[in-house]
């Protein structure tokens, strides 16, 4: 049974607007999405070797949300995320070597081998941290936004959450507080319709529309096509500019579809978790595929440039894996570092 159908319009109305954007900017968005895809496919390809001692949650199919949103941010802006971390981390500029070292539990991982795939951080670029707890990063980002406002900093805080995150009480509390205090925070909900084992329909009432629910807390709330990186960028840019002006929080809902299982490598459609036909239909509106077609039709991306991008990204990816595999393991003494007791 096909439960969830694509309801967006893709790039149908965007071709005439291609000239509004700088070519290098448009290609940078494409390269960033392609880079996330190639890196994650290499992670998936190697995961069965059991050398990455961490659970993984791939974002294959969701690249446009990470890239479009992060394109509107600066390195000083803070980004928080949930368990599906790779796309957010890489789009924000997180160090690939440090990410893979973390996944291989090496001492020079971005969290010192303590966190794995679900706990990525790179303060140099404003990747403030991630939480494996559903909705766990939402109040942290809200608190960071409160600190930002109290200190008078020119900074915006963004937190990514899934549709299951809006089922947590702390999300309601955070939205209410952020609206009350007019905090510079953006709640970005990637609605991919499925949690670990259950579809959205078994968890939320059919009359509950997430972005409208969020608007009831007294903040601007937008629905955007999560497969269209330019649409995501424009909505995120508007929200960021509003927050910088002191206009308070924004909630963004982006319907999107992950092509792989909730966790681990491979697809889970044939288990009955979801219909294979549904996944195949969403693959036709793959954010990378449709954006590639948009760029090609606009005469902005030729075959040679595309092939060069792929080679460069793959070379970088393979080199990063080599670096991670050959990095040192933690030692016993590392157990006692960053441990505090009263």
KOLVOTOR-949285 format. One record per residue (C-alpha): x, y, z negated; residue in three letters; chain; residue number from 1. Coordinates in nm, 3 decimals, m for minus. Layout:
<recs>
REC,X,Y,Z,ALA,A,NUM
...
</recs>
This chain:
<recs>
REC,0.000,0.000,0.000,UNK,A,1
REC,0.130,0.342,0.097,UNK,A,2
REC,0.069,0.567,m0.202,UNK,A,3
REC,0.260,0.882,m0.113,UNK,A,4
REC,0.281,1.043,0.229,UNK,A,5
REC,0.495,1.328,0.346,UNK,A,6
REC,0.287,1.646,0.345,UNK,A,7
REC,0.544,1.902,0.462,UNK,A,8
REC,0.603,2.059,0.802,UNK,A,9
REC,0.980,2.008,0.814,UNK,A,10
REC,1.160,2.257,1.039,UNK,A,11
REC,0.867,2.300,1.278,UNK,A,12
REC,0.832,2.671,1.202,UNK,A,13
REC,1.200,2.742,1.137,UNK,A,14
REC,1.356,2.724,1.483,UNK,A,15
REC,1.270,3.086,1.559,UNK,A,16
REC,1.438,3.188,1.234,UNK,A,17
REC,1.774,3.023,1.302,UNK,A,18
REC,1.927,3.358,1.394,UNK,A,19
REC,1.844,3.505,1.053,UNK,A,20
REC,2.119,3.299,0.890,UNK,A,21
REC,2.494,3.306,0.931,UNK,A,22
REC,2.615,3.003,1.129,UNK,A,23
REC,2.888,2.919,0.879,UNK,A,24
REC,2.635,2.924,0.597,UNK,A,25
REC,2.402,2.689,0.786,UNK,A,26
REC,2.687,2.448,0.862,UNK,A,27
REC,2.807,2.464,0.502,UNK,A,28
REC,2.465,2.347,0.385,UNK,A,29
REC,2.476,2.058,0.630,UNK,A,30
REC,2.828,1.959,0.533,UNK,A,31
REC,2.738,1.962,0.164,UNK,A,32
REC,2.439,1.732,0.220,UNK,A,33
REC,2.638,1.501,0.445,UNK,A,34
REC,2.919,1.490,0.189,UNK,A,35
REC,2.683,1.382,m0.089,UNK,A,36
REC,2.536,1.112,0.135,UNK,A,37
REC,2.875,0.971,0.242,UNK,A,38
REC,3.011,0.972,m0.114,UNK,A,39
REC,2.704,0.796,m0.250,UNK,A,40
REC,2.702,0.539,0.028,UNK,A,41
REC,3.062,0.457,m0.057,UNK,A,42
REC,2.969,0.425,m0.425,UNK,A,43
REC,2.685,0.192,m0.328,UNK,A,44
REC,2.911,m0.009,m0.098,UNK,A,45
REC,3.162,m0.074,m0.378,UNK,A,46
REC,2.928,m0.105,m0.673,UNK,A,47
REC,2.898,m0.485,m0.647,UNK,A,48
REC,3.271,m0.513,m0.718,UNK,A,49
REC,3.182,m0.436,m1.080,UNK,A,50
REC,3.475,m0.199,m1.129,UNK,A,51
REC,3.254,0.103,m1.193,UNK,A,52
REC,3.148,0.027,m1.548,UNK,A,53
REC,2.854,0.261,m1.555,UNK,A,54
REC,2.488,0.255,m1.450,UNK,A,55
REC,2.426,0.462,m1.136,UNK,A,56
REC,2.122,0.650,m1.008,UNK,A,57
REC,2.170,0.739,m0.643,UNK,A,58
REC,2.019,1.054,m0.493,UNK,A,59
REC,2.020,0.927,m0.132,UNK,A,60
REC,1.726,1.103,0.031,UNK,A,61
REC,1.723,1.391,m0.217,UNK,A,62
REC,2.025,1.588,m0.096,UNK,A,63
REC,1.832,1.895,0.021,UNK,A,64
REC,1.707,1.983,m0.326,UNK,A,65
REC,2.054,1.985,m0.482,UNK,A,66
REC,2.222,2.168,m0.194,UNK,A,67
REC,1.946,2.420,m0.129,UNK,A,68
REC,1.917,2.520,m0.494,UNK,A,69
REC,2.291,2.534,m0.566,UNK,A,70
REC,2.349,2.749,m0.257,UNK,A,71
REC,2.161,3.024,m0.439,UNK,A,72
REC,2.385,3.004,m0.749,UNK,A,73
REC,2.728,3.137,m0.843,UNK,A,74
REC,2.997,2.953,m1.038,UNK,A,75
REC,2.897,3.155,m1.345,UNK,A,76
REC,2.539,3.027,m1.332,UNK,A,77
REC,2.481,2.715,m1.539,UNK,A,78
REC,2.332,2.394,m1.405,UNK,A,79
REC,2.191,2.114,m1.620,UNK,A,80
REC,2.057,1.783,m1.496,UNK,A,81
REC,1.910,1.447,m1.592,UNK,A,82
REC,2.029,1.092,m1.516,UNK,A,83
REC,2.029,1.132,m1.134,UNK,A,84
REC,2.339,1.345,m1.138,UNK,A,85
REC,2.566,1.299,m0.836,UNK,A,86
REC,2.390,1.532,m0.593,UNK,A,87
REC,2.356,1.813,m0.847,UNK,A,88
REC,2.718,1.780,m0.961,UNK,A,89
REC,2.866,1.774,m0.611,UNK,A,90
REC,2.644,2.053,m0.476,UNK,A,91
REC,2.745,2.276,m0.768,UNK,A,92
REC,3.111,2.220,m0.679,UNK,A,93
REC,3.203,1.954,m0.934,UNK,A,94
REC,3.542,1.788,m0.890,UNK,A,95
REC,3.503,1.461,m0.696,UNK,A,96
REC,3.819,1.302,m0.837,UNK,A,97
REC,3.701,1.368,m1.192,UNK,A,98
REC,3.354,1.230,m1.113,UNK,A,99
REC,3.483,0.903,m0.972,UNK,A,100
REC,3.735,0.867,m1.254,UNK,A,101
REC,3.443,0.897,m1.494,UNK,A,102
REC,3.256,0.623,m1.309,UNK,A,103
REC,3.561,0.398,m1.324,UNK,A,104
REC,3.595,0.486,m1.696,UNK,A,105
REC,3.938,0.639,m1.652,UNK,A,106
REC,4.078,0.871,m1.914,UNK,A,107
REC,4.091,1.166,m1.672,UNK,A,108
REC,3.722,1.140,m1.592,UNK,A,109
REC,3.518,1.458,m1.622,UNK,A,110
REC,3.386,1.338,m1.961,UNK,A,111
REC,3.704,1.158,m2.062,UNK,A,112
REC,3.555,0.815,m1.977,UNK,A,113
REC,3.291,0.861,m2.247,UNK,A,114
REC,2.987,0.935,m2.036,UNK,A,115
REC,2.984,0.759,m1.701,UNK,A,116
REC,2.760,0.850,m1.410,UNK,A,117
REC,2.479,0.992,m1.622,UNK,A,118
REC,2.696,1.240,m1.813,UNK,A,119
REC,2.884,1.461,m1.569,UNK,A,120
REC,3.029,1.802,m1.647,UNK,A,121
REC,3.258,2.056,m1.481,UNK,A,122
REC,3.261,2.388,m1.665,UNK,A,123
REC,3.487,2.552,m1.405,UNK,A,124
REC,3.195,2.569,m1.161,UNK,A,125
REC,2.908,2.601,m1.408,UNK,A,126
REC,2.812,2.233,m1.409,UNK,A,127
REC,2.715,2.251,m1.773,UNK,A,128
REC,2.619,1.891,m1.838,UNK,A,129
REC,2.366,1.615,m1.784,UNK,A,130
REC,2.152,1.397,m2.008,UNK,A,131
REC,2.038,1.038,m1.965,UNK,A,132
REC,1.731,1.114,m2.177,UNK,A,133
REC,1.423,1.194,m1.969,UNK,A,134
REC,1.364,1.565,m2.017,UNK,A,135
REC,1.664,1.581,m2.248,UNK,A,136
REC,1.840,1.860,m2.062,UNK,A,137
REC,1.531,2.082,m2.046,UNK,A,138
REC,1.549,2.231,m2.398,UNK,A,139
REC,1.929,2.258,m2.373,UNK,A,140
REC,1.902,2.468,m2.058,UNK,A,141
REC,1.629,2.675,m2.223,UNK,A,142
REC,1.856,2.738,m2.521,UNK,A,143
REC,2.142,2.834,m2.289,UNK,A,144
REC,1.910,3.082,m2.118,UNK,A,145
REC,1.818,3.229,m2.457,UNK,A,146
REC,2.188,3.271,m2.538,UNK,A,147
REC,2.241,3.432,m2.196,UNK,A,148
REC,1.971,3.687,m2.263,UNK,A,149
REC,2.085,3.760,m2.618,UNK,A,150
REC,2.443,3.816,m2.500,UNK,A,151
REC,2.338,4.029,m2.205,UNK,A,152
REC,2.520,3.809,m1.953,UNK,A,153
REC,2.467,3.818,m1.577,UNK,A,154
REC,2.390,3.448,m1.563,UNK,A,155
REC,2.102,3.223,m1.461,UNK,A,156
REC,2.042,2.875,m1.600,UNK,A,157
REC,1.890,2.598,m1.388,UNK,A,158
REC,1.775,2.256,m1.501,UNK,A,159
REC,1.682,1.968,m1.272,UNK,A,160
REC,1.419,1.723,m1.391,UNK,A,161
REC,1.207,1.453,m1.236,UNK,A,162
REC,0.828,1.435,m1.236,UNK,A,163
REC,0.848,1.205,m1.541,UNK,A,164
REC,1.022,1.489,m1.722,UNK,A,165
REC,0.702,1.691,m1.725,UNK,A,166
REC,0.540,1.412,m1.927,UNK,A,167
REC,0.770,1.488,m2.220,UNK,A,168
REC,0.642,1.720,m2.492,UNK,A,169
REC,0.970,1.906,m2.509,UNK,A,170
REC,0.920,2.025,m2.151,UNK,A,171
REC,0.589,2.187,m2.242,UNK,A,172
REC,0.749,2.349,m2.545,UNK,A,173
REC,1.040,2.476,m2.336,UNK,A,174
REC,0.820,2.626,m2.064,UNK,A,175
REC,0.607,2.801,m2.323,UNK,A,176
REC,0.911,2.943,m2.503,UNK,A,177
REC,1.084,3.052,m2.182,UNK,A,178
REC,0.774,3.235,m2.062,UNK,A,179
REC,0.721,3.396,m2.402,UNK,A,180
REC,1.080,3.521,m2.421,UNK,A,181
REC,1.114,3.587,m2.046,UNK,A,182
REC,1.432,3.381,m2.022,UNK,A,183
REC,1.653,3.361,m1.709,UNK,A,184
REC,1.592,2.992,m1.645,UNK,A,185
REC,1.467,2.791,m1.350,UNK,A,186
REC,1.298,2.454,m1.397,UNK,A,187
REC,1.351,2.253,m1.078,UNK,A,188
REC,1.132,1.943,m1.060,UNK,A,189
REC,1.232,1.681,m0.801,UNK,A,190
REC,0.907,1.488,m0.765,UNK,A,191
REC,1.001,1.156,m0.605,UNK,A,192
REC,0.676,0.991,m0.724,UNK,A,193
REC,0.833,0.693,m0.905,UNK,A,194
REC,0.989,0.632,m1.244,UNK,A,195
REC,1.178,0.317,m1.348,UNK,A,196
REC,0.891,0.080,m1.277,UNK,A,197
REC,0.574,0.281,m1.229,UNK,A,198
REC,0.436,0.523,m0.970,UNK,A,199
REC,0.313,0.868,m1.057,UNK,A,200
REC,m0.052,0.758,m1.029,UNK,A,201
REC,m0.023,0.528,m1.331,UNK,A,202
REC,0.139,0.796,m1.544,UNK,A,203
REC,m0.043,1.120,m1.471,UNK,A,204
REC,m0.407,1.204,m1.403,UNK,A,205
REC,m0.477,1.251,m1.029,UNK,A,206
REC,m0.613,1.602,m1.094,UNK,A,207
REC,m0.287,1.713,m1.250,UNK,A,208
REC,m0.090,1.918,m0.997,UNK,A,209
REC,0.256,1.968,m1.143,UNK,A,210
REC,0.339,2.314,m1.010,UNK,A,211
REC,m0.006,2.444,m1.105,UNK,A,212
REC,0.029,2.291,m1.450,UNK,A,213
REC,0.357,2.478,m1.495,UNK,A,214
REC,0.198,2.805,m1.382,UNK,A,215
REC,m0.049,2.776,m1.670,UNK,A,216
REC,0.237,2.866,m1.905,UNK,A,217
REC,0.252,3.213,m1.752,UNK,A,218
REC,0.543,3.190,m1.513,UNK,A,219
REC,0.577,3.199,m1.133,UNK,A,220
REC,0.551,2.844,m1.002,UNK,A,221
REC,0.625,2.733,m0.649,UNK,A,222
REC,0.575,2.422,m0.438,UNK,A,223
REC,0.842,2.365,m0.172,UNK,A,224
REC,0.919,2.095,0.084,UNK,A,225
REC,1.202,1.901,m0.079,UNK,A,226
REC,1.324,1.768,0.255,UNK,A,227
REC,1.389,2.116,0.398,UNK,A,228
REC,1.716,2.260,0.266,UNK,A,229
REC,1.643,2.610,0.396,UNK,A,230
REC,1.299,2.622,0.238,UNK,A,231
REC,1.452,2.508,m0.091,UNK,A,232
REC,1.725,2.770,m0.063,UNK,A,233
REC,1.480,3.053,m0.005,UNK,A,234
REC,1.257,2.957,m0.297,UNK,A,235
REC,1.557,2.909,m0.526,UNK,A,236
REC,1.712,3.239,m0.414,UNK,A,237
REC,1.390,3.424,m0.492,UNK,A,238
REC,1.375,3.264,m0.838,UNK,A,239
REC,1.741,3.341,m0.910,UNK,A,240
REC,1.703,3.704,m0.808,UNK,A,241
REC,1.393,3.737,m1.025,UNK,A,242
REC,1.575,3.592,m1.324,UNK,A,243
REC,1.872,3.827,m1.275,UNK,A,244
REC,1.636,4.125,m1.269,UNK,A,245
REC,1.493,4.021,m1.604,UNK,A,246
REC,1.176,3.877,m1.450,UNK,A,247
REC,1.188,3.560,m1.655,UNK,A,248
REC,1.158,3.191,m1.570,UNK,A,249
REC,1.036,3.012,m1.259,UNK,A,250
REC,0.915,2.655,m1.209,UNK,A,251
REC,0.978,2.485,m0.873,UNK,A,252
REC,0.827,2.152,m0.767,UNK,A,253
REC,0.987,1.982,m0.466,UNK,A,254
REC,0.823,1.660,m0.341,UNK,A,255
REC,1.104,1.441,m0.212,UNK,A,256
REC,1.181,1.071,m0.174,UNK,A,257
REC,1.474,0.860,m0.288,UNK,A,258
REC,1.552,0.581,m0.045,UNK,A,259
REC,1.724,0.355,m0.298,UNK,A,260
REC,1.619,0.185,m0.618,UNK,A,261
REC,1.566,0.382,m0.936,UNK,A,262
REC,1.900,0.254,m1.062,UNK,A,263
REC,2.187,0.056,m0.917,UNK,A,264
REC,2.262,m0.011,m0.552,UNK,A,265
REC,2.026,m0.117,m0.275,UNK,A,266
REC,1.655,m0.077,m0.204,UNK,A,267
REC,1.381,m0.214,m0.426,UNK,A,268
REC,1.086,m0.191,m0.187,UNK,A,269
REC,1.059,m0.563,m0.122,UNK,A,270
REC,1.006,m0.634,m0.492,UNK,A,271
REC,0.658,m0.485,m0.472,UNK,A,272
REC,0.772,m0.175,m0.660,UNK,A,273
REC,0.668,0.028,m0.357,UNK,A,274
REC,0.569,m0.043,0.000,UNK,A,275
REC,0.845,m0.086,0.258,UNK,A,276
REC,0.628,0.101,0.509,UNK,A,277
REC,0.614,0.399,0.275,UNK,A,278
REC,0.991,0.417,0.242,UNK,A,279
REC,1.042,0.377,0.617,UNK,A,280
REC,0.797,0.662,0.685,UNK,A,281
REC,0.987,0.895,0.453,UNK,A,282
REC,1.317,0.797,0.615,UNK,A,283
REC,1.185,0.957,0.934,UNK,A,284
REC,1.193,1.291,0.751,UNK,A,285
REC,1.535,1.232,0.596,UNK,A,286
REC,1.664,1.577,0.493,UNK,A,287
REC,1.997,1.526,0.668,UNK,A,288
REC,1.845,1.386,0.987,UNK,A,289
REC,1.587,1.663,1.024,UNK,A,290
REC,1.833,1.940,0.943,UNK,A,291
REC,2.082,1.796,1.191,UNK,A,292
REC,1.813,1.811,1.459,UNK,A,293
REC,1.735,2.172,1.363,UNK,A,294
REC,2.101,2.274,1.396,UNK,A,295
REC,2.149,2.084,1.720,UNK,A,296
REC,1.837,2.236,1.878,UNK,A,297
REC,1.959,2.581,1.776,UNK,A,298
REC,2.294,2.515,1.944,UNK,A,299
REC,2.478,2.546,1.612,UNK,A,300
REC,2.618,2.194,1.570,UNK,A,301
REC,2.784,1.997,1.848,UNK,A,302
REC,2.898,1.636,1.852,UNK,A,303
REC,3.265,1.717,1.808,UNK,A,304
REC,3.206,1.935,1.502,UNK,A,305
REC,2.979,1.672,1.350,UNK,A,306
REC,3.231,1.394,1.402,UNK,A,307
REC,3.507,1.607,1.252,UNK,A,308
REC,3.294,1.672,0.944,UNK,A,309
REC,3.230,1.301,0.900,UNK,A,310
REC,3.600,1.214,0.931,UNK,A,311
REC,3.707,1.482,0.685,UNK,A,312
REC,3.446,1.383,0.428,UNK,A,313
REC,3.523,1.013,0.459,UNK,A,314
REC,3.896,1.077,0.426,UNK,A,315
REC,3.835,1.287,0.117,UNK,A,316
REC,3.607,1.018,m0.029,UNK,A,317
REC,3.848,0.732,0.028,UNK,A,318
REC,4.133,0.934,m0.119,UNK,A,319
REC,3.923,1.012,m0.427,UNK,A,320
REC,3.844,0.643,m0.478,UNK,A,321
REC,4.211,0.562,m0.446,UNK,A,322
REC,4.291,0.829,m0.703,UNK,A,323
REC,4.029,0.699,m0.945,UNK,A,324
REC,4.126,0.332,m0.915,UNK,A,325
REC,4.490,0.416,m0.983,UNK,A,326
REC,4.421,0.652,m1.272,UNK,A,327
REC,4.505,0.542,m1.628,UNK,A,328
REC,4.262,0.362,m1.855,UNK,A,329
REC,4.185,0.506,m2.200,UNK,A,330
REC,4.405,0.396,m2.488,UNK,A,331
REC,4.302,0.304,m2.840,UNK,A,332
REC,4.410,0.644,m2.966,UNK,A,333
REC,4.153,0.807,m2.737,UNK,A,334
REC,3.876,0.659,m2.954,UNK,A,335
REC,3.962,0.906,m3.229,UNK,A,336
REC,3.979,1.220,m3.017,UNK,A,337
REC,3.682,1.459,m3.027,UNK,A,338
REC,3.534,1.267,m3.319,UNK,A,339
REC,3.417,1.475,m3.612,UNK,A,340
REC,3.293,1.391,m3.958,UNK,A,341
REC,3.174,1.603,m4.246,UNK,A,342
</recs>
